[in-house]
Amino acid sequence: MIPASHRADDAFTGRELILLLVVIIGAAALLLVHLEGGEMPDWARSFPGGLVAESMYVTGDALQPVGSVVGFSAVSGAPGGTMVLYPHPDPGRLGSVLLTVSLFIGDTGAIDMGHLNVTWVCGGSSEPVHRSNTIPLVCPNWTIGKKINMLPGHTADDDNLLEPGEQFQILVCPSQPVAPYQTFTLILHPEGSAMPLPLTRTAPMRIMPVNNLG
């Protein structure tokens, strides 16, 4: 007769094996869907943790800025390669800012930048800035500019999911240009569980066509 302690150990090992197989099959299904660029099928959602894994992938983790924030004078033109139109141009004020964002190193999810909430805070007032897919960009609006993949031999997808290894350029144009020495805060808040990214900058004493805001 097998001792009771041995039978308990065997049963525990069997449960571990079943859980391990479920995790491996679920992970393989998620990887296959990601590589093919498609939607997660219903059968994959039925695996334990399948829906949780998809939710983590869609919401991602957190945004971080890459490099400096660049500001452009409120003059119609193509700053950063994107044509911008101002209803009331003013070369003596800051009209738009361009920044590059990515996920934190080690993040394995993705952030849907198509549903990014952008808020501009300046002079004691706050305004939501809406996304526009139309070029030229008419102020006030924001748009996704260049999409870059930092991995050798890879290019960024055409979708709006910011994934590991990718960088997106964001061009934001508020309703009111910023005066010299005036401080403003740009807040990027993805949907889901990702934390908002606030960036506070001060316009320089003399507004040039292109301004490095640090």
C-alpha positions in Angstrom: 0.0 0.0 0.0 1.3 3.5 -0.9 1.7 5.8 2.1 -0.9 8.6 2.3 1.8 11.3 2.1 3.1 9.9 -1.2 -0.5 9.9 -2.7 -0.9 13.5 -1.7 2.4 14.5 -3.3 1.4 12.7 -6.5 -1.9 14.5 -6.6 -0.3 17.9 -6.1 2.2 17.2 -8.9 -0.7 16.3 -11.2 -2.5 19.5 -10.6 0.7 21.5 -11.2 1.1 19.7 -14.6 -2.4 20.5 -15.7 -2.0 24.2 -14.7 1.3 24.4 -16.5 -0.2 22.9 -19.7 -3.1 25.5 -19.6 -0.6 28.4 -19.2 1.6 27.1 -22.0 -1.4 26.6 -24.4 -2.8 30.0 -23.5 0.5 31.8 -24.0 1.1 30.1 -27.3 -2.4 31.2 -28.5 -1.8 34.8 -27.5 1.6 34.9 -29.2 0.1 33.4 -32.4 -2.7 36.0 -32.5 -0.2 38.8 -31.8 2.2 37.7 -34.6 -0.6 37.4 -37.1 -2.0 40.8 -36.1 -5.5 39.6 -35.6 -8.1 39.6 -32.9 -8.1 37.1 -30.0 -10.5 34.3 -30.9 -13.4 33.3 -28.6 -11.8 30.0 -27.8 -8.7 31.6 -26.5 -10.7 33.8 -24.2 -12.2 30.7 -22.5 -8.8 29.6 -21.1 -8.1 30.6 -17.5 -6.4 34.0 -17.6 -7.1 34.5 -21.3 -9.3 37.5 -20.8 -7.0 38.9 -18.2 -4.0 38.5 -20.5 -5.8 40.3 -23.3 -6.8 43.1 -21.0 -3.2 43.6 -19.9 -2.1 43.6 -23.5 -4.6 46.3 -24.6 -4.1 48.6 -21.6 -0.4 48.3 -21.5 1.6 49.8 -18.6 2.8 53.4 -18.8 4.1 56.0 -21.2 7.4 57.7 -21.0 8.8 60.6 -23.0 11.8 60.0 -25.4 14.2 62.8 -25.9 13.2 66.5 -25.7 9.9 68.2 -26.1 10.0 70.6 -29.1 7.8 73.7 -29.4 6.9 75.6 -32.6 5.7 79.1 -33.1 2.1 79.7 -33.9 2.7 80.0 -37.6 1.1 77.8 -40.2 3.6 75.4 -41.6 4.9 71.8 -41.3 6.7 71.6 -37.9 8.1 68.1 -37.4 6.9 67.1 -40.9 3.1 67.6 -40.2 1.3 70.5 -41.7 -0.5 72.7 -39.1 -3.0 75.5 -39.7 -3.6 78.3 -37.2 -6.9 80.3 -37.4 -5.0 83.2 -35.8 -1.3 83.0 -36.4 1.1 84.6 -33.9 4.8 84.2 -34.5 5.6 85.7 -31.0 3.8 82.8 -29.2 4.3 79.1 -28.9 1.6 77.3 -30.9 2.2 73.6 -30.8 4.5 71.0 -29.2 5.9 67.8 -30.5 7.1 64.9 -28.3 8.0 61.3 -28.8 6.6 58.6 -26.4 7.3 54.9 -25.8 6.5 52.2 -23.3 8.8 51.7 -20.4 11.6 49.2 -21.0 10.4 45.7 -20.0 6.6 46.5 -20.5 5.0 43.7 -22.5 1.6 45.2 -23.1 0.4 47.9 -25.5 -1.4 51.2 -25.2 -4.1 52.2 -27.7 -3.0 55.7 -28.7 -6.1 56.1 -30.8 -8.0 56.5 -27.5 -5.5 58.7 -25.8 -6.9 61.6 -23.7 -4.9 64.8 -24.1 -5.4 67.7 -21.7 -3.7 71.1 -22.0 -3.3 73.2 -18.8 -2.1 76.8 -19.0 -2.9 80.1 -17.3 -5.2 78.6 -14.7 -7.4 76.9 -17.3 -7.6 73.4 -18.6 -8.9 72.2 -22.0 -9.3 68.8 -23.6 -7.6 68.6 -26.9 -9.3 66.3 -29.4 -7.5 63.9 -31.9 -7.7 64.6 -35.6 -6.8 62.3 -38.5 -7.0 65.1 -41.0 -3.9 66.7 -42.4 -3.3 69.6 -42.3 -3.9 69.7 -38.6 -6.2 72.6 -37.8 -5.7 74.0 -34.2 -6.9 73.1 -31.7 -6.3 69.4 -32.2 -3.7 66.7 -31.8 -2.5 63.9 -34.0 -0.2 60.9 -34.2 2.8 61.7 -36.4 5.6 59.4 -37.3 5.6 55.8 -35.9 9.1 54.3 -35.4 10.2 50.8 -34.4 13.6 50.7 -32.7 14.2 47.0 -33.3 16.6 46.3 -36.2 14.8 45.0 -39.2 11.3 46.0 -37.9 8.9 48.7 -38.8 6.0 50.1 -36.7 2.6 48.7 -37.4 0.0 50.8 -39.2 -2.4 50.5 -36.2 -2.5 52.9 -33.3 -1.2 50.4 -30.6 2.0 51.6 -29.1 3.9 48.3 -28.6 7.3 47.4 -27.1 10.1 48.7 -29.3 7.9 51.3 -30.9 7.9 55.1 -30.6 5.1 57.5 -31.6 5.4 61.2 -32.2 2.6 63.2 -30.8 1.9 66.7 -32.1 -0.4 68.8 -29.9 -1.9 72.2 -30.8 -4.0 74.0 -28.1 -6.7 76.6 -28.7 -4.6 79.4 -27.2 -0.9 79.9 -28.1 1.6 80.2 -25.1 3.2 83.6 -24.4 6.9 83.9 -23.6 7.8 82.8 -20.0 4.4 81.2 -19.6 4.3 77.7 -18.1 2.0 75.0 -19.4 1.3 71.3 -18.6 0.5 68.7 -21.2 -1.2 65.6 -19.8 -1.4 62.4 -21.8 -3.8 59.9 -20.2 -4.3 56.5 -21.9 -7.5 54.6 -21.4 -7.4 51.7 -19.0 -5.0 51.1 -16.2 -2.0 53.1 -17.6 -1.0 56.1 -15.5 -1.2 59.6 -17.0 2.0 61.3 -18.2 2.1 65.0 -17.2 4.8 67.2 -18.9 5.3 70.7 -17.6 7.3 73.2 -19.6 7.9 77.0 -19.9 8.0 78.9 -23.1 11.3 80.6 -23.8 11.8 84.4 -23.5 12.0 84.7 -27.3 9.8 82.4 -29.4 11.7 81.0 -32.4 10.2 79.0 -35.2 11.6 75.8 -33.5 12.2 75.8 -29.7 13.9 73.0 -27.6 11.8 72.9 -24.4 13.9 70.1 -22.7 
